[in-house]
Amino acid sequence: MTNIVKITDYNAAELDIYARKKESQLLHYYEPKQGIFIAESPIVITRALDAGYEPLSFLVDEAELKTEMAAALLSRCPDTLVYTAEASILKQITGFELTRGMLCAMHRRELPSVEEVCANAKRIAVLEDVVNPTNIGAIFRSAAALNMDAVLLTPACSDPLYRRAIRVSMGTIFQVPWTYFSRKETVWPAEGMDELHRLGFKTVAMALRDDSYSIDDPRLHAEDKLAVILGTEGDGLSNDTIADCDYTVKIPMTHGVDSLNVAAASAVAFWELGRSGKR
C-alpha cells in the first residue's frame, strides 16, 4: 500500500474527525451535502462496505496494519488514505483501544423514503423518540437477528449512524433497511400512522395498558404486515400514538416487574411477532 500516512502527533489535523469533532459536526461536515460518520472495528467497517458505504479515510494502529484481516479489508479500498500511528498516540482517542485497532470515516448517503424501505417488508419496527444511542444500537441488533425487515424512526430519535449506536449494533445498522419519517413533511403520529396504514401495515403499540392484547395472540400472528411501535425510554409511547394503533400489546411480567428497558422489550417483541412474518 502506498497511501499510508504516519501520524506522530495526537494534535495532527488528520485526527480531527476521529478525535475532536462532535457527532453533530460530523453530521453536517459537508453541509448542505451529506456528512460523515465513524465506523469502528474491522467487522463493523466490513459490514458498512458490504452495504455500499464509501470510505473517506482509515485510522489504523500500526500493529493492526500488519494483520491479515486489516490487509484484506484495506485491499478493498486501494485509493483511500490510511492514517496510522503508534498505540500510545491512538489511546488518547477515547475508546480507540476497544475497537480492535481500526476506525474508518465514511460518507453518509441520502436516506431512502419510507415507502422504499418498506417495499416487500412484512414486519417492521417503528421507534418513537428513542434518544439513547445505546438503545438505538441494541434495537437494531435485535431487529437484524429477530426477523424485522426494516426500521423506521420518528424525527426526534437519535441518529443510528452515531458512533456509539453503530458500535453497540455491531454493524447491523448496515444490514437492516432504515430511514426517518421526514423531519419536514411528516407529522407524527397522525400522518406517519396514515402512511403505515396506506402501505398495508397493522400497527402494534407496545405499551403498559390493562386493555392490551397478549403478545402471543393468534390475531397478531395472522396479520400479513405488522409495524411494531416502541416508545422513548421512561415515558413510553405517547397517548396519541397508542390511540391511533390497531393493537396495543403488553409483555407479561413476573416478580412484580412493571416494564423492560426499550431495547430488551424490542427483542421480546421482535422474536414473538417476527416469527409469523417468516412463515
N, C-alpha and C positions, 0 to 999 in steps of 0.2 A: 504494500500500500504506500502510495506517495503523497497522500493527502493528510498525513498525520502532523499535528502541530502540538508541540510540547509546551505545557503551561508550568511556569516555575513560581508564579506569584498568585496567591489567592485573590488579590485585588485586580487581577487582569480583566480587562473589559470583556474578553471572550467568556468569562464565567458569569457575567451579569444575569443572563436569562436563567441560569441554573441556580444561582446563589442569592441574588439580590432583587430580582423583580418579583412583585406580588402577583398573585393569581389574576387579579383584575387588570394589571398591566400587561400580562401575557395575553389575556383575552382580547385586549384592544391594541395589540402590538403593531398591527398593520392597518389600523382603522383608517378608512371605512371598510377595508377588506377584512377577511377572516384573520384571526390572530394565531397564536401558537399554544401548545401545551407541552408538558414534560412527562414522558413515559419512563418508568424505572424498571430495571432488570431485563435480562435477555428474553425471558419468556413473555413478558408484557410487550416489549418492543416488537418481538416476532409477531404477536397477535395483531398489533397495530399495523405492521407492514402487510400482513396477510389480508387485512381489511382494506388495504389500499391507501393508508395514510402516508404522506410524503415527509421524509425526514429533512430537517434543516441542518442539524449537526449532532454529533455524538460527543459524550464526555465519558472517557473510559479510564479506569485505573490501569496503570502500567502493567501490573501483574495480570489483570484480566485480559489485557490486549493479546497476551501470548497463548490464551486458551483456544482450543478447537471451536468451542461454542461461539466465542467472540469473532473469530476469524470467519466462520461460516455466516454469521449474521452480517458482519460488515461487508462481506463479499457481495451481498445483495444490493449494496448501496455504494458502488465504487467511486461515484463522483461527489459523495458527501464528506464534508470536513469532519475529521476525527480529532478532538482535543484530548490530550492525555496528560496525566500528572501523577506524581507520587502520592501514596496513600495519606501521607502527613498533610498534604495540601487539601486533598479531597474530603478528609474527615471534618474539615471546617464547614463543609456544606451540610446543614442539618439533615440527618437521616441517610446520607450517602452510603455509610457503611452497611446499611440494611438492604441495599439494592443489588447485591452481588456484582458490584463494580462497574455498572454501566447505566448511563442516563442518555436519553435521546430527546432533543427538542423537535417537535413535529408540527407541521402546518395543520390548522383546523380546516374543516370543509364546511361548505354551506349545508345547513340541515335540510333534510327532506320534509315534505309535507306529512301531515297526519295520515292522509289518505294513502300516500306512498308507503309509509311504514306499516300500515295495517293491511295492505294488499295481501290476500291469501292467509291472513292470520286468523286463528281460531280462539286463541287465549292470549290476552294482553294484560299487562299491568299498567295502572294509572297511578301516578304519585302526586298527591295534592300537598304542596307547600312543605315538602320534606327538605329541611335546610342543612342537616348534618351530612357532610361529605362521607363520613364513615358509614352511615346508614345507607346512603345512596350506593356506595360501592358494594356493600353487603347484599342489598336488594338485587342489584344487577347480577351478582354471582348466583344468587338463588334463582333468579329468572332464567339464566342460561342453563342451570343444572336441572331445573324442575319444570320444564315444558312450557315456559312462556315464549310466545313468538315475537313479542315486541314490548317496548316500554314507552309510555308517554308521560311527560312531565308538565305540570302547570308552571306558569311563568315565575312563581316565587321559589321554585325548587333550586337547590344547589346544583351547580354545573357538574355533570358526570365526567367532564374532562379536567376537573381539578385534580391536582397531583395525588392527594390522599384518596379520593374516590377511585381513581384508576388503580392505585396500589392495593387497596382493600379488595377491589373486584378481581384482582389477579388478571387483569386484562380482558375480562369477559365483557366489559363495556364495548369492546370492539367486535364482539361476536353476536350481540343481540341488537337488532334494528331499534333505533330510538329517535325521538325528537321531542320538541316542546310544542304545546299548544301555542300558537303565535302570540307573542307578547303584545303585538299591536292590534291584531284583528279579532282575537277570540276572548270573549268574556267568560270566565269560569265562575260557577259551574254551568250556567244556563246554556250558553252557546256550545261549550265543549261537550256537554251531555247530548245536545241535539245532534252534534256531529257524530258521536259514537253510535247513537241510535240510527242515524241515517246510514251508517256503514254496516248496520245489521247486528250490532252488539247489544246483548242484555247486560245491564250494569249491576255490579255487586259491590255494595258498600260494606267494608269490614269495619264494624262498629259495635260498641258495647250497648246493645239495646235489648230489652226483655222481649220485644216482639220480633226477634231475629229468627231467620231460618237456621237450621243446623247445617254445618259446613259439608256434611255428607248427604244432604237431602237429595233424593233422586231427581227432583225437578231441576236442580242446578246442573247435574251431570247430563241431563237430557238436552240442555241448551246447546245449539250449534256453535254460537260465538259468545264468549264471556269477556267482559272487561272488569278486572278485579281492582278495586279502587282503595288505596291505602292513604291514611292521613298523616299529618305532621306529628312529630314527637310531642308527647304530652297531651295536646288538645284533641288529637284525632281528626276525623273528618268534620267539616262544617255541617250544620243542620240543613242548609240549603242543598248540599251535595247528597246527603242521606235521603232527603225528601224526593230528590229527582231520580234516585236509583230504582231499578226494578226489584232488587232484592237487598235486604240487609242481613248480614251474616256475622255471627259471633262464634269465636273459637271456644269450645268448652274448657273450663279451668277447674283445677282441684286445689286442695290445701289453702283455700281462701285467697288465692292469687286472682286479682281482678283483670290483669291485662299483661300482654307481652310487649317488649320493645318492637317497634315497627319492622325492623329487619327480621327479627325472629318470627313475628306474625306473618310476614311475607312468605317465609319458607314453608310454614304450615299450609297457608292458603294456596300457594303455587303447587305444592305436592298434591293436595287433595283435589283442587279444581282443575289442575293442568292435566291430570291423567285422562280424564274423559275427553279432552280435546284431541288426544292422540289415538283414540280407539277407531 
